[in-house]
Amino acid sequence: CVHTENCFVPISDIIAVEETEFNKKQRNIGRWQKMAKLHAFTVYYVKKARNHRWRCSDVTFWCVDEHLCNQWMQALKELLEMQKSRPKQLLVYINPYGGKRQGKRIYEQKVAPLFSLASISTDVVITEHANHAKDNLFEVNVYKYDGVVCVGGDGMFSEVMHGLIGRMQKDSGIDQNNPKASLVQCNIRIGIIPAGSTDCICYSTVGISDPVTSALHIIVGDCQPLDVSSVHHSNTFLKYSVSLLGYGFYGDILKDSEKKRWMGPMRYDYSGFKTFLSHHYYEGTIAYQPAKHTHGSPRDKESCRTGCYICKRSEKQLAEQNKEHGLKHEEGKEEWKVIKGKFLAINAVNMSCACPRSPKGLSPAAHLADGSADLILVRKCSRFDFLRYLVRHTNQDDQFDFPFVDVYRVKCFQFTSKLSEDNESNVMDIGKKRFGQFCRDHPACCCNIVNSTWNCDGETLDSSAIEVRVHCQLVKLFARGIEENCKDEAAHSQSSTEQLL
């Protein structure tokens, strides 16, 4: 085989191999000019660019021996068949209304041709109303698919995730309303094609919000486990969360922005500025269990990256603890910590929540799959101090280095607002009976008596009093986490994978 350029590609990065009609214009190449017939095949592969962006590139090889050409194609196709993690059949949900209403166009023009090239068959469902995808996942035979793909924003992902987790629990006879239930893991991977107003989950698990990049991660069969938090109120299931649970500042932003959906994505900036000026604080009590199984902390510099060793070690440690003690026994035995105070914001994150505006996110050292969440408490402070804290999200400084900010790595927590404590004193009772360990703010002559709203991955929760539990690696994504360095990763892949050339 002859080609004019050197090319070095690991099998894991090859998308497809196809026979190619040789272009006559290409025959004007030196000694091949007089040849009567040339045979060619094209290799389509992943080309990694800057900022975690992937593109589909191709290289064509040709020779005069038809048999040799066919042998090469057959050998390469057999190697691709050995890549067992690659999907062959996908269920695709497209939200035609999300973001700038470009979901259908993005899928048809940028994603579908790549799936076709990779010989992936798809069943496509255009959603017509809220919870269409969620309801449909309870009806279809999900087990015949290698994955479920959602085309849209974080809201669309949340809907698919709720449908898939709910279906798995229903089929396993597990009651989602039981906050202490040990949930069944979902082995059907979820792919995210970003096409919404916010694509935080895609950005935090791939490193970029780009439809082509995400499609290529799906094609090569990447797999990234993801922690999921369940949210309950009085033994009633409310929601699942994978990114942000926010009370106070972020809850108020969401509540206000929902009234201004006509503004489009700009509504978040407007509501954010308005909420900052209002400077509301809320009084309540938090009880939490520290995540003692984890091998990192929110204040260290160990960011979650591809093949994260902290996630792997924490998962193993948590599994050993649960095997030895059992989930319920362990919870009854372990120490709870209780904090009472006035807060501008209470945030619990399962991932960094990085986005283009905040490249490090709300908690830069949060991990995708270590079975814990980072609980961030921002106490009542001056408006200027709160602004200093918010600005830290956009730069490289330690955003927890303030006397009014506390951060804890937890596996579960409960919150009760001041207003509901008189009627629902469960958290305070827990504190009085078990711990006697309180952290009180200085009493003030007056305080806000209104409740905020919980922002659960961009959706509001009706109840302010909630119980939250982290489920380690409950779902899996078609992603690989954020790569440290694309060139370094490519070199690693080449040393560990059978090579083409």
N, C-alpha and C positions, 0 to 999 in steps of 0.2 A: 504494500500500500504506500502511496506517496501523498505527501501534503506539504505545503510550502511553509508552514509554521510549526514550531514545537508546541505541544499541548499536553498538559499533565493533569489528569482528572481522576479523583477517586470514584469508584463504582457507586458509592453512596450518594454522589452528587449528580449522577446521570439521570436524566428525566425520561428519555426515550431514544430509541435507535430506529431509523427508518431508511428504506431504500430510496435513492434519490435519482430523479431523471437528470442526467448530466447536461448542464447548460453548455451549449456549443461555444458560447463566447469564452468559457473558461478553458477551452481546448487550445487556445493560442498561447501555450506555455512550452517554450523550448522544444524538447524532444518529443513531447506528447502531441505536437501539432499535426504530425502526419499519421497518427494512429487512427484506425478505422472506427473502433468502438471502445468506449470507456465505460466501466461500471463503477457506481459510487453509492455510498451510504452516508447519512448525516447523523451525528451524535448531538443530541440536545442536552445541555447540562446547566447546572446552577453556577452562575457567576456572581461572586460576592463583591459588592461595592462598598463605599463608605457608609458609615452610620447605620450598619446592620441591614442595608438594603440589598435584596437579592434580585437578580434578573435572569431570564432564560436566554442563554447564548447557544450558538451551535458551531460545529466544525464539520466540514465535509472531507471525506477520504475517497480516493479513487484509484483504480488499477485496471489493467487490461484483462485480468483473469477473473471471469465471472464466478467460477467455483470458489476461488480464494475470497472474493468479496462476500459471497453468501456465507462462507465459513465464519468470517469475522462477525457478520450480523448475527448469526445464530449463537455464537459464543457469547456475545454481549447481551443478547436477549435472555439467555439462560442465566447469566450472572444477575441480571435485573430481577428475574423470577425468584432468585434466592433471597432477595430483600423482603423478608416475610412481614416486616412492619408496615409495608406500604399498603394503603387502602385500594380496594378494587371497586367497591360500591359505596356510594355516599348518599345520605339524605340531606337535601339542601333546603333551608328556609330563607326566603328573601323578604325583608321588610321594605316595601316600596315607598313607605311614607317617612321613614326615619331620616334624620340629618337634612341634607339638601335634596331629598327624594331622588337620589342617584343610585340606590342599591341595585335595582334591576339592570340598569345600564352598565354599572361597574362589573356585575357578574357576567353578563352576556358578552361584553367586549374584552374584559381583561382576564377573567377567571375561567369561564367555560372552555375557551380554546386551549388553555393549558391542561385542564382536566382531560379533554379529548385527546390531546397529544400524548398524555401519559396513560391512555387507555382506561381511564376511570369512568365507570358508568354512574349516572346520577338520576335520582328522582327529585324533582324540583317542586317546591310548594311556595306559591306567592301568598304571603299572609294577608288576610282581609280585615282583621280586627285584632284588638288586644287579646292576648292569651290564645290566639289561634294555634301557634306552634306548640305551646305548652299542652293544650287540650289534644292536639293531634298526636303527640308523642305517647299519650295513654291509649291510643287506638291502633296505631300501626304496628307492624312486626319489626320492632327496632333491632332485633337480634340478627336480622339478615344483612344489616349494614355494618361496614367497618368504621363508620364514624358519622357524626351529625355536624353539618356545617351551617352556621348562621351568617347571613349577610346583613349587616346593620351595625348599630352602635352597642354600647354597654347594656342598654335596655333589652335589645334583641338577644344578646348572649344570656342575660339573666333569665329571660323567658324560656329559652331552650334548656338551660341548666336546671331550672325548676321542674320542667317537664321530664327531663331525663332522670334526675335524682328521685323525683316522686314516683316515676314508673318503676324504677328499680326497687324502691321500698315497698311499693304495692305488690309487686310480683314476689317479694320475699316475705310478705306478711308482717312488715314492720310498721308500727304506728308512729307517724311523723309528729303527732301531738305530744308524744312522750319526750320531754327535754333530755332525759337521760338515756334514751335509746341509742344503741350502737348501730350506726347506719351502715348499709351495705355499699361498698365501693362501686363506682360506675366504671366499667372497663371499656365502654364505648367512648372513643375519644371525641372531643368537640373541637371543631375548627372555627376560627373567627376571621371573616373577611370584613375588614373595617369599612363602614360606609355610613357612620352616624355623626351626631353632634359631638359625642365624647367617645373616645376609643382607648380609655385608660387601661383596660385589661389587656388589650392587644399590645399596647406600648410597653407595659410592664413585663410581658412574657416573651416578646419577640425583640423589642428594642426600637420598633418603628411602627407607625400606623400606615401601612402601605399594602393595598390589595394583592399586588403581584407577589410581594415577599411572602405574605401569609399563605397564598395559594401554593407556592413552591414548598413551604414548610409542610403543608398537608400532603403534597405529592410524594415527597421523600420519606414520609411516614414518621416524622418527629413525634416525640412523646414527652410531655412535661406534666408531672403530677401537680395538683393544686389543692391546697387546704380550703375548706369551706366552713363558714360559721353558720350554725343554726340559731335562729332568734325566736324565742317563745315569750308568751305572756300568759300567766296563770294556766299552765299546762295546755296551752293552745298554740299551735305552730303559726308563726307569722310569715317569716321569709328566710331565705338563705342569702348569705353575703360572701363575696370573695375579695372585695377591695375595701370600701370605706363604710363604716358605721359611724355616723357623726351626729352628735346632739349639740345644740347650742348654735354656734356660728354656721356650720355647714348645713345643719338642719333648717335654720332660718333662711339661708340663701335658697335652698331648694323649695321651701314652702312659698317664698315670695316669687321665685322665678316661674313656678307652675302657673301663676296667674298671667304671665307675660309670654306664653309660648309663641305668640304672634311675632315676637321680636327675633325669633331664631336663636342661634348660639350666643348672640350678643346679650341675651337676657341674663346670662350668668354674671357677666361683668357688671351690669346695672344693679342686679340684686346683691352682688357681693359688696359693691360700694355702699349701697343703701344699708345693708346689714352691719357693715363696719361702723358707719356713722351712728347707728342706733345703740351699739355697744351694750347689748343686753347680756346679763349674766343670770344663771339659773342655779338654784340650790338643790342639792340632792345627796344621796348616799350611794357609794359604790362598794361592792364586795367582790373580791377576785381571788382566784387561785393561781399562784405563780407557776410558770411552765418550767418546772425543775428538770425536765428531760432534755431541754434544748442545750446546744453547745455554743450558742452565741448570746449576745445581748444587744438591746436597741442602741447602746452607746458605742459599740465597737465599729470598726471600719470595714467589717467583712460583708461586702455586698453579695447578694444572691446572684450567682452566675451559672452558666451551663455546667451541668454535672456537679452542682454545689455539694461539697462534702458535709457541710453543716446540716443540710436537709437530710442527707442519707444517714448520718450518724444519729440525728434527733429522731428520725422515723424508727430506726432500730431500737434506740433506747426506750421510746414510748411503747413499742410493741412488747418489749421485754417486761416493762412495768405492768402493762395491762394483762399480760399472760400470767405474771406472778401473783398479782393482787386482784385483778378484775376491776372493771371500770367503777361500779357502784361502791365497792368496798374501799377503793382508793380515795374516792371523793369524800366519803364519810370520815376518813382518817386524816386526810391532808389538811393543813392549816389554811384558813381563809384570812385575807387581810381586808380591813374595812376602812374606807376613807369617806369623810363627810366634809362638805364645803360648798363654796360658791364658785361656779365655773363659767367661763366664757365659751369654752369648747370642750367636749369629751369626744375623742376620736379613737376608734379601734380599727386597725388596718391589718389585713392578712397578707398584703404585699406592699411594696414601697409606694404605690399610687403615683409613680412617676408619669409625667406627661411633658409635652414640649415646653410648656411654661414653667414647669417645676421638674427639671431633669433628674433631681435626686428624690423627689416625692415627699410625702408627709413623714415617712420613716425610712431613711435611706438604707438601713441595715435589716429591714424586715425581709423574711424569707418566704418563698412561694409554697414550700412543702415541708415545713419542720413541725407542723402540728401545734402552732401557737399564733397568737395575734399580739401586736404591739398596742397597748392601751396608753393613750396620750391624754393627759389632763392639763388643761390650761386654766389656771385659777384666775379669779377676778384680779385685774390689774388696770393700769391706766390705758387710755386709748393709744398713747404713744408707744408704750411697751408692747401692746398687742400688735401694733403695726410693725415693730422691730421683729417680732416673732414671725409674722406672715412674710416679711421680706426675706427671711432666712431660707424660705422654701425655694427661692430663685437663685441662691448663690451657694458657695461651697462651705460656708461656715456651719458649725455645729448648731443645729436648730433647737436642741434640747438644753442648751447652755444658758438657761434663764432660771432665776429663783422661783418664778411662778409657773414653771413647766415641769411636770413629772412624767416619766415614761416607764412602763412595766411590760415585761413579756409574760403573757398570761395564756392559760388554756381554757378558762371560762370566767365569766364575770356576770354580775347582776347590778342593775341600776334602778333606783326608785327616786322620783323627784320629791321635793319638799311638799308639794301640794297633795300627792297621793300617799304620803307616809302615814297620815292619820288613818286612812282607810285601808291601805295595803302596807302593813308594817313588816312584811316578811323579811326584807333585807336587814332592817334594824333589829328584828328579833334574832336573826341569825348572828348578827354581831354581838348582841348582848349575851346570848347563850354560850357562844363558842369562843369568842375572841377577846372582847374587851379592849381592842386595839383600834383607837380612833385617831384621825388626823383632822383637827378642827381649824377652820379659818377664824380669824379674829371676829367677834360678833360686831355686827353693824347696826346702826339705828334703824335702817330700813333695808328691804331687799325686794327683788322682783318676785311677784307671786304668780307669774304666768309660766306655763309649760312651753318648752320648745318642742320641736318635732325631730324624730330620728330620720336621718338620711341614710337609707340602706341601698347602697350601690345606685344612687340616683332616683330612688323611689321612696315616698314617705311612708312611715309607719304610724298607725293610729294611736298606739299605746306608747306612753313615755316610760313606763315601768317594764323592763325587759330582762330576760335571762338569755345569755349568749354562751354557746359552747363551740369550740373549734374541733372539726373532724379532720384528722390528718389524711391528706391525699385522697379526698373523697371522689374527685373527678380528675380526668386526664385531658390535656389539650394537645392539639397538633402544633406543638411548639417545642423549643429546646432551652428556654430561658434566654437571658441576654448573654451573648458571647463576649468574652473579655476582649478579644481582638480577632477580627475576621481572618487576618493573615496567619496568626498563630494557630487558630482553630483549623485552618485549611492544612497547615503543615502537620498538625496532629492527626488529622483524618488520613492524610496520605501515608503516614507511618504505620497506621493501624488497619488500613483497608486494602484489599487487593486492588492493584492499579490497572488502569487501562493502557497507558502508554508510558 
